[in-house]
Amino acid sequence: MRIERMLRVAIPTKGRGGLNDVLSEVFSRSKIFTIIDVDESGAVKNVEIVENPAATYKHGAGPVAVKMLADLKVDVAVAPELGIGASTLLDEHGIIAIKIRAGTKVSKALEEVLSEIKRRRSLKA
C-alpha cells in the first residue's frame, strides 16, 4: 500500500505494549496513546508510547487529549467511540478520526487504518 508521505497514527491503548497492545475502551481518558509512524510503503518506522495528561480528568479531557495529539503532529486518531467535542476538535485540527472496536490488537488496528486511508483517497481520485 502506498501513502503520500509519512503518516502518524495515534491509538489509545491499555498499556505500553506497542504493536502488541490492544485498543482502550476510551479515547480522551486513555492512560496511554501509542503513536505509530508509517512510511509511504506502509512500513512501520517508529512506535512511541505517550502518557495522556488528561487520563484522570473528570471533565474536559477531550480538548487536552486532542491538543496533545495535535502538538505531536498526528494525522489519524483511532477510537472505539468519540464524543461530539473530541470529534469536532480532531476535525478542526485536521486529524482524521477512524472508529475501530475496543480490544483490537494495535497491529490489526493499524492495518485497518491504512486500508481505510487508501479507500478514502481512492474515493477522492
Phi and psi in degrees as GROMACS dihedral restraints (atoms count N, CA, C in turn):
[ dihedral_restraints ]
;  ai    aj    ak    al  type     phi  dphi    fc
    3     4     5     6     1  -112.0    20    10
    4     5     6     7     1   133.9    20    10
    6     7     8     9     1  -117.5    20    10
    7     8     9    10     1   163.1    20    10
    9    10    11    12     1   -72.2    20    10
   10    11    12    13     1   -29.2    20    10
   12    13    14    15     1  -160.4    20    10
   13    14    15    16     1  -178.1    20    10
   15    16    17    18     1   -57.2    20    10
   16    17    18    19     1   135.0    20    10
   18    19    20    21     1  -114.6    20    10
   19    20    21    22     1   133.9    20    10
   21    22    23    24     1  -112.6    20    10
   22    23    24    25     1   119.1    20    10
   24    25    26    27     1  -114.7    20    10
   25    26    27    28     1   132.5    20    10
   27    28    29    30     1  -110.3    20    10
   28    29    30    31     1   126.9    20    10
   30    31    32    33     1  -126.5    20    10
   31    32    33    34     1   122.1    20    10
   33    34    35    36     1   -71.3    20    10
   34    35    36    37     1   125.1    20    10
   36    37    38    39     1  -124.8    20    10
   37    38    39    40     1   161.7    20    10
   39    40    41    42     1   -74.2    20    10
   40    41    42    43     1   -25.9    20    10
   42    43    44    45     1  -153.6    20    10
   43    44    45    46     1  -151.8    20    10
   45    46    47    48     1  -110.7    20    10
   46    47    48    49     1    27.6    20    10
   48    49    50    51     1   -83.3    20    10
   49    50    51    52     1     5.5    20    10
   51    52    53    54     1    60.8    20    10
   52    53    54    55     1  -131.1    20    10
   54    55    56    57     1   -67.5    20    10
   55    56    57    58     1   -18.2    20    10
   57    58    59    60     1   -92.6    20    10
   58    59    60    61     1    -3.5    20    10
   60    61    62    63     1   -77.1    20    10
   61    62    63    64     1  -178.6    20    10
   63    64    65    66     1  -127.9    20    10
   64    65    66    67     1   155.1    20    10
   66    67    68    69     1   -62.8    20    10
   67    68    69    70     1   136.8    20    10
   69    70    71    72     1   -73.1    20    10
   70    71    72    73     1   159.3    20    10
   72    73    74    75     1   -75.9    20    10
   73    74    75    76     1   -18.5    20    10
   75    76    77    78     1  -118.4    20    10
   76    77    78    79     1   157.8    20    10
   78    79    80    81     1  -103.7    20    10
   79    80    81    82     1   -72.4    20    10
   81    82    83    84     1   -63.8    20    10
   82    83    84    85     1   -27.3    20    10
   84    85    86    87     1  -104.7    20    10
   85    86    87    88     1    12.7    20    10
   87    88    89    90     1   -63.6    20    10
   88    89    90    91     1   136.5    20    10
   90    91    92    93     1   -68.5    20    10
   91    92    93    94     1   -32.7    20    10
   93    94    95    96     1  -130.3    20    10
   94    95    96    97     1   142.4    20    10
   96    97    98    99     1  -116.6    20    10
   97    98    99   100     1   130.5    20    10
   99   100   101   102     1   -96.8    20    10
  100   101   102   103     1   120.0    20    10
  102   103   104   105     1  -104.2    20    10
  103   104   105   106     1   125.2    20    10
  105   106   107   108     1  -122.2    20    10
  106   107   108   109     1   127.2    20    10
  108   109   110   111     1   -99.2    20    10
  109   110   111   112     1   128.4    20    10
  111   112   113   114     1  -123.1    20    10
  112   113   114   115     1   133.2    20    10
  114   115   116   117     1   -83.2    20    10
  115   116   117   118     1  -178.6    20    10
  117   118   119   120     1   -64.5    20    10
  118   119   120   121     1   -18.5    20    10
  120   121   122   123     1   -91.3    20    10
  121   122   123   124     1    -3.9    20    10
  123   124   125   126     1    93.1    20    10
  124   125   126   127     1     5.7    20    10
  126   127   128   129     1   -82.9    20    10
  127   128   129   130     1   138.7    20    10
  129   130   131   132     1   -72.2    20    10
  130   131   132   133     1   126.0    20    10
  132   133   134   135     1  -106.5    20    10
  133   134   135   136     1   -26.1    20    10
  135   136   137   138     1  -159.7    20    10
  136   137   138   139     1   144.1    20    10
  138   139   140   141     1  -129.0    20    10
  139   140   141   142     1   123.9    20    10
  141   142   143   144     1  -124.3    20    10
  142   143   144   145     1   138.2    20    10
  144   145   146   147     1  -104.3    20    10
  145   146   147   148     1   124.7    20    10
  147   148   149   150     1  -125.9    20    10
  148   149   150   151     1   129.9    20    10
  150   151   152   153     1   -78.9    20    10
  151   152   153   154     1   140.0    20    10
  153   154   155   156     1   -91.3    20    10
  154   155   156   157     1   116.2    20    10
  156   157   158   159     1   -66.5    20    10
  157   158   159   160     1   -17.3    20    10
  159   160   161   162     1   -93.2    20    10
  160   161   162   163     1     2.6    20    10
  162   163   164   165     1   -55.5    20    10
  163   164   165   166     1   -33.7    20    10
  165   166   167   168     1  -102.5    20    10
  166   167   168   169     1     4.6    20    10
  168   169   170   171     1   -66.5    20    10
  169   170   171   172     1   137.5    20    10
  171   172   173   174     1   -80.1    20    10
  172   173   174   175     1   -35.1    20    10
  174   175   176   177     1  -137.8    20    10
  175   176   177   178     1   149.1    20    10
  177   178   179   180     1    79.5    20    10
  178   179   180   181     1    19.8    20    10
  180   181   182   183     1   -69.4    20    10
  181   182   183   184     1   -35.5    20    10
  183   184   185   186     1   -55.6    20    10
  184   185   186   187     1   -53.9    20    10
  186   187   188   189     1   -61.0    20    10
  187   188   189   190     1   -36.9    20    10
  189   190   191   192     1   -68.5    20    10
  190   191   192   193     1   -45.7    20    10
  192   193   194   195     1   -62.9    20    10
  193   194   195   196     1   -44.2    20    10
  195   196   197   198     1   -65.7    20    10
  196   197   198   199     1   -40.8    20    10
  198   199   200   201     1   -60.4    20    10
  199   200   201   202     1   -43.2    20    10
  201   202   203   204     1   -59.9    20    10
  202   203   204   205     1   -45.3    20    10
  204   205   206   207     1   -65.1    20    10
  205   206   207   208     1   -39.2    20    10
  207   208   209   210     1   -63.5    20    10
  208   209   210   211     1   -42.8    20    10
  210   211   212   213     1   -63.5    20    10
  211   212   213   214     1   -29.8    20    10
  213   214   215   216     1   -83.4    20    10
  214   215   216   217     1     2.2    20    10
  216   217   218   219     1    61.3    20    10
  217   218   219   220     1    41.9    20    10
  219   220   221   222     1   -73.4    20    10
  220   221   222   223     1   140.1    20    10
  222   223   224   225     1   -97.0    20    10
  223   224   225   226     1   -34.0    20    10
  225   226   227   228     1  -134.7    20    10
  226   227   228   229     1   133.6    20    10
  228   229   230   231     1  -116.8    20    10
  229   230   231   232     1   133.0    20    10
  231   232   233   234     1  -104.6    20    10
  232   233   234   235     1   142.9    20    10
  234   235   236   237     1  -159.8    20    10
  235   236   237   238     1   150.2    20    10
  237   238   239   240     1   -73.1    20    10
  238   239   240   241     1   -34.1    20    10
  240   241   242   243     1  -149.3    20    10
  241   242   243   244     1   150.1    20    10
  243   244   245   246     1  -133.8    20    10
  244   245   246   247     1   133.8    20    10
  246   247   248   249     1   -72.6    20    10
  247   248   249   250     1   165.4    20    10
  249   250   251   252     1   -62.3    20    10
  250   251   252   253     1   -36.2    20    10
  252   253   254   255     1   -65.0    20    10
  253   254   255   256     1   -52.5    20    10
  255   256   257   258     1   -64.0    20    10
  256   257   258   259     1   -41.1    20    10
  258   259   260   261     1   -59.7    20    10
  259   260   261   262     1   -45.7    20    10
  261   262   263   264     1   -63.9    20    10
  262   263   264   265     1   -43.4    20    10
  264   265   266   267     1   -66.1    20    10
  265   266   267   268     1   -40.5    20    10
  267   268   269   270     1   -58.6    20    10
  268   269   270   271     1   -45.9    20    10
  270   271   272   273     1   -60.7    20    10
  271   272   273   274     1   -43.3    20    10
  273   274   275   276     1   -62.5    20    10
  274   275   276   277     1   -29.6    20    10
  276   277   278   279     1   -90.6    20    10
  277   278   279   280     1     2.5    20    10
  279   280   281   282     1    74.2    20    10
  280   281   282   283     1    22.1    20    10
  282   283   284   285     1   -96.0    20    10
  283   284   285   286     1   124.8    20    10
  285   286   287   288     1   -75.1    20    10
  286   287   288   289     1   132.4    20    10
  288   289   290   291     1  -103.7    20    10
  289   290   291   292     1   130.7    20    10
  291   292   293   294     1  -128.6    20    10
  292   293   294   295     1   126.6    20    10
  294   295   296   297     1   -85.7    20    10
  295   296   297   298     1   129.1    20    10
  297   298   299   300     1  -139.4    20    10
  298   299   300   301     1   142.1    20    10
  300   301   302   303     1   -59.8    20    10
  301   302   303   304     1   136.1    20    10
  303   304   305   306     1   -57.9    20    10
  304   305   306   307     1   145.6    20    10
  306   307   308   309     1    89.2    20    10
  307   308   309   310     1    -9.0    20    10
  309   310   311   312     1   -68.4    20    10
  310   311   312   313     1   137.0    20    10
  312   313   314   315     1   -63.1    20    10
  313   314   315   316     1   140.9    20    10
  315   316   317   318     1   -57.2    20    10
  316   317   318   319     1   -43.4    20    10
  318   319   320   321     1   -61.4    20    10
  319   320   321   322     1   -38.1    20    10
  321   322   323   324     1   -70.0    20    10
  322   323   324   325     1   -41.3    20    10
  324   325   326   327     1   -59.8    20    10
  325   326   327   328     1   -40.5    20    10
  327   328   329   330     1   -63.3    20    10
  328   329   330   331     1   -41.1    20    10
  330   331   332   333     1   -58.5    20    10
  331   332   333   334     1   -43.7    20    10
  333   334   335   336     1   -64.6    20    10
  334   335   336   337     1   -39.6    20    10
  336   337   338   339     1   -61.4    20    10
  337   338   339   340     1   -49.6    20    10
  339   340   341   342     1   -62.3    20    10
  340   341   342   343     1   -38.3    20    10
  342   343   344   345     1   -65.1    20    10
  343   344   345   346     1   -42.8    20    10
  345   346   347   348     1   -66.8    20    10
  346   347   348   349     1   -41.0    20    10
  348   349   350   351     1   -62.2    20    10
  349   350   351   352     1   -43.9    20    10
  351   352   353   354     1   -60.8    20    10
  352   353   354   355     1   -44.6    20    10
  354   355   356   357     1   -61.9    20    10
  355   356   357   358     1   -44.4    20    10
  357   358   359   360     1   -64.4    20    10
  358   359   360   361     1   -38.5    20    10
  360   361   362   363     1   -69.3    20    10
  361   362   363   364     1   -34.3    20    10
  363   364   365   366     1   -70.7    20    10
  364   365   366   367     1   -28.6    20    10
  366   367   368   369     1   -68.9    20    10
  367   368   369   370     1   -31.6    20    10
  369   370   371   372     1   -76.6    20    10
  370   371   372   373     1   -26.3    20    10
